Amino acid sequence: MTLVISSVRGTWSDRWRMIRRQMLMIDSERAALLRSSLAADGYEMDIAAAGDRVSVTITATGQACPDCLVPEDLMRGILSQALGVAADAIDITYPDLP
């Protein structure tokens, strides 16, 4: 990802806001790969970016494998690397599993 700083006019605060927006752009190609992987285990994933946060909701289908879904903290790390977003900017909602 390339950050464009010089083209942003205004205060440093304006530049920082532009940088944060660029940093929160989600890598859709990697998101698709992760969705595909989760689907193989019976899960669906929705991703929404709002402000400086990314919300990820994982839901279980009728064919979900309860033992296949990694713990939330591990998933947050996977999502951070896959989506190119800071882990502390990701909010995860997990399905209720037996």
C-alpha positions as CSV (number, residue, x, y, z in Angstrom):
1,M,0.0,0.0,0.0
2,T,1.3,3.4,-0.9
3,L,0.4,6.4,1.3
4,V,0.1,9.7,-0.5
5,I,0.9,12.5,1.9
6,S,2.2,15.3,-0.3
7,S,-1.1,15.7,-2.2
8,V,-3.1,16.4,0.9
9,R,-3.3,20.1,1.6
10,G,-4.1,21.6,5.0
11,T,-2.9,21.0,8.5
12,W,-1.1,18.0,9.8
13,S,-4.4,17.0,11.3
14,D,-6.0,16.9,7.8
15,R,-3.0,14.9,6.5
16,W,-3.3,12.4,9.4
17,R,-7.0,11.9,8.7
18,M,-6.2,11.1,5.0
19,I,-3.4,8.7,6.0
20,R,-5.8,6.9,8.4
21,R,-8.4,6.6,5.7
22,Q,-5.9,5.1,3.3
23,M,-4.6,2.8,6.1
24,L,-8.2,1.4,6.6
25,M,-8.7,0.5,3.0
26,I,-9.5,-3.2,3.1
27,D,-7.7,-5.6,0.8
28,S,-10.8,-7.1,-1.0
29,E,-8.8,-9.8,-2.7
30,R,-7.5,-11.2,0.6
31,A,-10.9,-10.8,2.1
32,A,-12.3,-13.1,-0.6
33,L,-9.7,-15.7,0.1
34,L,-10.5,-15.6,3.8
35,R,-14.2,-15.8,3.1
36,S,-13.6,-18.9,0.9
37,S,-11.6,-20.6,3.6
38,L,-14.3,-19.9,6.2
39,A,-17.0,-21.1,3.8
40,A,-15.3,-24.5,3.5
41,D,-15.8,-24.9,7.3
42,G,-19.4,-23.7,7.1
43,Y,-19.0,-20.0,8.0
44,E,-19.9,-16.7,6.4
45,M,-18.1,-13.5,6.9
46,D,-19.2,-9.9,6.5
47,I,-16.8,-6.9,6.7
48,A,-17.8,-3.3,7.1
49,A,-15.5,-0.3,7.6
50,A,-16.9,2.7,9.6
51,G,-14.7,5.6,10.5
52,D,-11.4,4.2,11.8
53,R,-12.9,0.8,12.8
54,V,-13.5,-2.4,10.8
55,S,-16.4,-4.6,11.9
56,V,-16.2,-8.3,11.0
57,T,-19.2,-10.6,11.6
58,I,-18.8,-14.3,11.3
59,T,-21.9,-16.4,11.2
60,A,-22.4,-20.1,11.2
61,T,-24.3,-22.0,8.5
62,G,-26.1,-25.3,9.2
63,Q,-23.0,-27.1,8.1
64,A,-20.6,-25.2,10.4
65,C,-17.8,-27.1,12.1
66,P,-17.7,-25.9,15.7
67,D,-14.1,-27.1,16.2
68,C,-12.8,-25.4,13.0
69,L,-13.2,-21.8,14.0
70,V,-10.1,-20.4,15.7
71,P,-10.3,-18.3,18.9
72,E,-11.3,-14.7,18.4
73,D,-7.8,-13.3,19.3
74,L,-6.2,-15.5,16.8
75,M,-8.8,-14.6,14.2
76,R,-8.1,-10.9,14.9
77,G,-4.5,-11.5,14.0
78,I,-5.4,-13.4,10.9
79,L,-7.8,-10.6,9.8
80,S,-5.2,-7.9,10.5
81,Q,-2.7,-9.5,8.2
82,A,-5.1,-10.6,5.5
83,L,-7.0,-7.2,5.4
84,G,-4.0,-5.0,6.0
85,V,-5.7,-3.4,9.0
86,A,-4.3,-2.8,12.5
87,A,-5.6,-5.6,14.8
88,D,-6.8,-3.1,17.4
89,A,-9.0,-1.5,14.8
90,I,-11.0,-4.7,14.2
91,D,-14.2,-5.5,16.1
92,I,-15.2,-9.2,15.7
93,T,-18.7,-10.7,16.3
94,Y,-18.5,-14.5,16.5
95,P,-21.4,-17.0,16.2
96,D,-22.8,-18.7,19.3
97,L,-21.6,-22.3,19.0
98,P,-22.4,-25.3,21.1
